[in-house]
């Protein structure tokens, strides 16, 4: 639903005040997109998951520390899942600069297609 003229005017005034009071914040907010934020969160959650895994493996004999490592892994997986949903299919394509048919899925799909053609019987 589009904004009314009054709402657009109020929004423009708020934006102008933000540029006047804190130009650095205004620049950072205009530069950052949802896709960039979600991809940054995904990267940090993967790092956190790996650190939690290392903590879990190194402290297997210490039950409490191993549980902390598992908790870190679990929290990072929840963060990862939430941000992957935010990113979505279109966001991932925009982020990687690829079309839907290219990238990992296209490569894996092509490998499967080549294997099927290779092992196809002559009668099929």
N, C-alpha and C positions, 0 to 999 in steps of 0.2 A: 504494500500500500504506500503510495507516494506521500511525502510530507506536504502539509498545506503551506501557503505562502508565509503565514505567521510563524509556523514552526521552522521553516527554512531561514527566516530572518533571525529568529532567536538562536538557532544553531550557528549561523554566521557570526553573530555577535559574540557568542561563547568562544568560537574558534579564534576570532580576532583578539579577544582578551587573553587567551592562552598564548598566542604569539607575542603579545606585548609583555606579559608577566614572566613567561618562562620559554624563551625561544628554543633553548636546547631540548627541552622536553617535547615541544611541538614538532621539532625536526625529527626526533627519535620516534615519536608516535606515528608520524606520517611515513617514515621509512620502513617501519616494522609491519609485516603483514601476519595474518593468522597462520599462513603456511610456514613462514620463517620461524615463528615462535614455536609452532608444533614440531617442526623438524629439529629445532634446537633442544626441545624437551625430550624428544625421542632419543637423540644422541646421548644426552646426559643420563637418561634412564637406562640405556644399554650399558654405559660405563658403570653406573651404580649396580646394575644387576651383576656384571662381571666381578666387581669388587665384593659384593655380597657372596657370590659363589666362591671366590678365593678365600674369604673369611670362613665360610662354611667348611671348605675342604681342609684348611689349615687348623681349624679348631674342632675337628670331629670328636676328639677325646674330651673337650670341654663343652658339655651340653648347653650351658647357658649362652656361651659365645656363638656356638653353632646355630642356636635358635635365633640369635640376633642376626646372623648372616642370612638365615632363611627368611626372616622378616624383611630385611633389606631387599632381598631378591623379590619377594612377593609384592612389596610396595612399588618397586620399580616396574614390575610387570603390569600392575594396575595403571600406573602413570603412562607406560608405553601404550597400552591398549586404548586408553582414553584419547591420547594424542593421535594415534593412528586413525581412530574414528573421526577426529576433528579434521585431520588432513584429507581423508577420503581419496577416492580414485582420481578425481579431477585435480585435486591439490597435489597429489604425487606426480601426476603427469606435468603439471605446471612447474613444480619444483625441480624435476629432473630435466625439463625441457624436451621431453620425448612425447611421442604419440602413443595412444593406448596399445598399439600392436607391437611396439618396440620395447626394449628394456629386458628385464629378467623374464617376464612372462612370455614375451615373444621369442626369446632365445630358447627357453625350456620347451615351449610349444614346438619350435622348429626342430629341436633335437628329437622329440617324440615322433614327429612326423617323419623325419628321416629314418628312424629305427623301424617304424611301421612299414615304410616303403621298402626298406632293405630286406625285411623278413616276410614280406607279403608273398604268398604262393602265386604261382603263375595262373592258377585257375580262378583266383579271387578277383 
